[in-house]
Amino acid sequence: MEEFESQPVISMDELLEAAPEPASLEESQLRAVLEALVYVTEEPLTVAQMASVLQQPADRVRAALEQLVAEFEKPEHGLAIREVAGGYQMATKPEHHDAVRNFAKSLKSPLKLSLPALETLAVIAYKQPVTAPEIMEIRGVQGAGVLKTLLDRKLINTAGRKDVIGKPILYKTTKDFLVQFGLKDLGELPSLKEFEEIRRLAFADSEPPASEPSGEPEAAREPEVAGEPPASAPEA
């Protein structure tokens, strides 16, 4: 679950507004334009979006993208073009993550997820949809505040309620989760052993996280996270 460093510059709406007139692009020109589009957009671009913007057949755009992906796989490139969350995005290669991470640390990059938040996110990713009491049972600690953090960062979302007594809220990961960790889909999740190694590397030079506050049971605190009526109260 390595986090890729993308280079967002322009939104999809701005890109569509600047769509060019139909043109007969040569193969090299098409690849160059596609490379530029993938580089400047803040969200992964789908084949359909790029075909629409350039007014080119989707099959031709897909073939050109495959050529670009192969070209950027060469070792002389520090960036790669990968399929992420149903679209294409430019990102740094995994083998350069240590160098990029060290450089980012020198620039005082934004605060990372805490260890409790990363653990909770992993439980949700592997067990989804899952309830807060089920997460608590797996982790052995309370975590309402952590769930709120993940919801605020749009890494998880609610997925209805489980059909059991109390009808606790279910949680699942979001498209933003796939984008954040550079995953094509949930099938690309690393094994639990690989995740443990990622977690160890991520926090090797960090101070031990503060213990999560204990208090009222998770099920009672869950509505505070999702902003809904108490889970123990019957629905109307």
Secondary structure, DSSP 4 states (H G I P E B T S, - for coil): -PPP-----B-HHHHHHTPPPP----HHHHHHHHHHHHHHBSSPBPHHHHHHHHT--HHHHHHHHHHHHHHHTSTT-SEEEEEETTEEEEEE-GGGHHHHHHHHHHTTPPP---HHHHHHHHHHHHH-SEEHHHHHHHHSS--HHHHHHHHHTTSEEEEEE-SSTT-PEEEEE-HHHHHHTT-SSGGGPPPHHHHHHHHHHHTTTSPPPPPPPP-S-HHHHHHHHHTSS-TTSPP-
